[in-house]
Amino acid sequence: MKNFLTIVVLLFMVQVANAQSHVSRSEYARYNCRFAPKGSNNAEGKLMCPACAKEDEDARKKKAAEEKAALAAAKIKAVRLKAENEIAFKKKQEEITKKNKVTEVSVTMGKIPVAAAKKPDKQEKKGVTKPTKDVLFFADYAGSMSMNYNRINFFLNENGDTILKSNDYYGTFAVSGENKNNFPKNIGVVLFKQENNLSNGKTIKIADLVDMKGKRYFNDNTISTIFHLVDDYFVVCRSKDYGEDSSWGYNYRRYQEVEIYNLKTKKKINFDKDHRYVEIYVAFDHKKLEDEGLKPLLMRRYNNYSEDVYCLNNAGELVVKNYQKTR
């Protein structure tokens, strides 16, 4: 019995020893060892050499640990960078605010529309000046989809005189600063306090163009947004059943109906819906179009990510470039 136990222990020790060493000799044909000579029996076996298997497992565990540590470090770095970016952004905003305050204090009244546009409530002169022909309206920038940040109810001329005012106006939009996109004269954009009832039970404020006498141009209560594109072109957006929708900022919005309208020719370009909304952008990267002599103004994106980019060519004509994409 004692001899039998001794034999069992020896066999167990041999097995452990074999498990911890590579099985590279050809007599172990059932194993596959990376140290076996090529062409030998145990270099093509179906069973993995125990030592090779252990090394592979150790390598896997080490790689997993390294990846886990790298991921943890990346998360810590991301949190730190986010905090640093927030601090830098806040500092930049404070610098911009401080700079704007200095600019507002240093600018004197005169024929500088920038000051009138920054704080028109303080620039407004008593009484309303009788408008003359070919007047350029000044209020706030009208090249944006957002019409809710403005809270003034009057227009100024280039001298800072009030030329049109109404308690019915929720906000006014026209030229602010330089007239880079040739805003038409004798007209302005108004967001009214009056609201349109939508079919979903909600309400939305009404937008329209007005002339020097305050007469509405479209007189369509379903128009929720109007902004100037270039020259006599305006983007007109309508909401009948539900209001406009946006996912980030004021660069991108979705409307129920969109058209580009030419004030002079009275011609319009309708955007066909391919879904519930028409998705448009006013800021996007199409530098190659500029290289072609085109000025990109507005982008319309479809559900399949195809794009229509409306541009102004050197002849002052509005042209469209199509980009077909698939998801």
URURZI-V193739 format. One record per helix or strand of 3 or more residues. SS is the DSSP state (hx for helix, st for strand). FROM is the first residue (numbers start at 1). TO is the last residue. If there is no record, write none. Layout:
[[SS & FROM & TO] [SS & FROM & TO]]
//
This chain:
[[hx & 2 & 20] [hx & 41 & 43] [hx & 50 & 106] [hx & 113 & 118] [hx & 120 & 123] [st & 154 & 156] [st & 162 & 165] [st & 169 & 175] [st & 188 & 197] [st & 203 & 210] [st & 223 & 230] [st & 233 & 238] [st & 252 & 255] [st & 257 & 262] [st & 268 & 270] [st & 278 & 281] [hx & 287 & 291] [st & 295 & 301] [st & 307 & 312] [st & 318 & 323]]
//
